[in-house]
């Protein structure tokens, strides 16, 4: 059977992997990052790859923006665990005829973002292939185990919040694909995504479950619910969408809410908070965790079960 | 300029990266793996990717052998630092139409080798691309800083040793490429490379510099010399080459010594040892570290400077 027929390749990989036996593995496969204990410290580890024509196209991105994005997406994963990024390895696959200047510019982008977060490139690997791939593995550190945030800690009755507006990155991509002029801010949001974990750092202690938005709100809430053994309802009217995103959606003949729910790559944080802690956090309240399974959306007086699980790289190209 | 014109992409990447500032980074870019200090422990980190048609072809490899190889090459890098492998992340790039059974078999291979070394897969990432890529990032641990071995610690006068015979893996690849029947052992050595760090563990303390043979003896000795600011001489007649490798070379109309020097993927260890420690180590003595720069080969009464730096993935396909 072809993988494109079954979809859900994540579920397949999960099925193919075994549960950790080592007691120093605090979290194995299934969250934004893995967690291991080293002495009395906790390390958070993640890996994320960008592929040309799947995650970026040099038609739209400058090589420097590609380098920046490769680091930001990993920083976002580390931050979504409540940790601080520290070190990373870069594994490059270079097409035979790539210009040296492109590689230099990618590294300039990597440096700039490294400097911003005071993180360091400690090693890597270079090999050759048909398609440009920038695969980064990142290591973060956490001092207090209580700061660690998992997808699996949502409780029935929790409010679901997001740290900022959604859908603008997807709007940016669609504007490029449809060759539409203008909309600088939206295009920049797509080309230069930024990790947002600084937004939630002041109130990490008041958060139950957390994840970053790489595949759209609907997909991320579904992941929280699957791992927490809960359901959820999302209030369509409460999802924060900027006027420019709505305008771009209109001109692209697309749905702005669709961008927010299924668009992905906004890298805002989605987090669930108990009622008693609601006054201690910031963000946009977009839904509730429910005992009833499934993720539903409340829109125009009706509830609908969400079946399309967000942004799918198979559909993207 | 195209990267294929300048070659030496490793040197380019090194030039593009900055020196580590964090004092917990014991070793950054430039060795088999990076080393960071976490509390009073030392972690060793490496990443290595296998690409279809560059590092393996499913014409010769079973998917299970691909999975095994992906783990072994990383274990070899960790072992070459004197460390013990512990955890790893798997970043997969899957072509859209790959059979699910292939992925399952790759994971079976990953499991089998994980079990052998008691190491665990703690996470990863799946994405889609044109070419199958298995990119593994591995973390190892070292208890005693003195066990750490670098490429840069060779001293003038050191003997150069290898832990086992060389060239058989390259012979295996050539036999496949030339459609030659038989030679099971050589073909298996190519299809199922194994890390060899257990061979040097008993006498790690007596080793100065160390590296694993992934790109041929000539290339690895060159790396040691570059990092140690020395030169070396390799005695052609002392390079351990098995009769089957010689026979395979003959039938392939290739040079067995060439397989050993430039063939790669034997994953034996190359290490340098001071005279006073020579009686404490095992292995085949193949050369000497010299003050005079450059790597030379002594063959049939003559010395020649080595200019071809081993196995090149650009030339392989």
Interface residues (C-beta under 8 A of the other chain):
Chain A: X1 X2 X3 X4 X6 X9 X10 X12 X13 X16 X17 X18 X20 X21 X22 X25 X27 X28 X29 X30 X31 X33 X34 X36 X38 X39 X40 X41 X43 X45 X46 X47 X48 X49 X51 X54 X55 X86 X87 X89 X90 X91 X92 X93 X94 X96 X97 X98 X99 X100 X101 X103 X104 X107 X111 X120 X121 X122 X123 X124 X125 X126 X127 X128 X129 X130 X131 X133 X135 X137 X139 X141 X313 X314 X317
Chain B: X1 X2 X3 X4 X6 X9 X10 X12 X13 X16 X17 X18 X20 X21 X22 X25 X27 X28 X29 X30 X31 X33 X34 X36 X38 X39 X40 X41 X43 X45 X46 X47 X48 X49 X51 X54 X55 X86 X87 X89 X90 X91 X92 X93 X94 X96 X97 X98 X99 X100 X101 X103 X104 X107 X111 X120 X121 X122 X123 X124 X125 X126 X127 X128 X129 X130 X131 X133 X135 X137 X139 X141 X313 X314
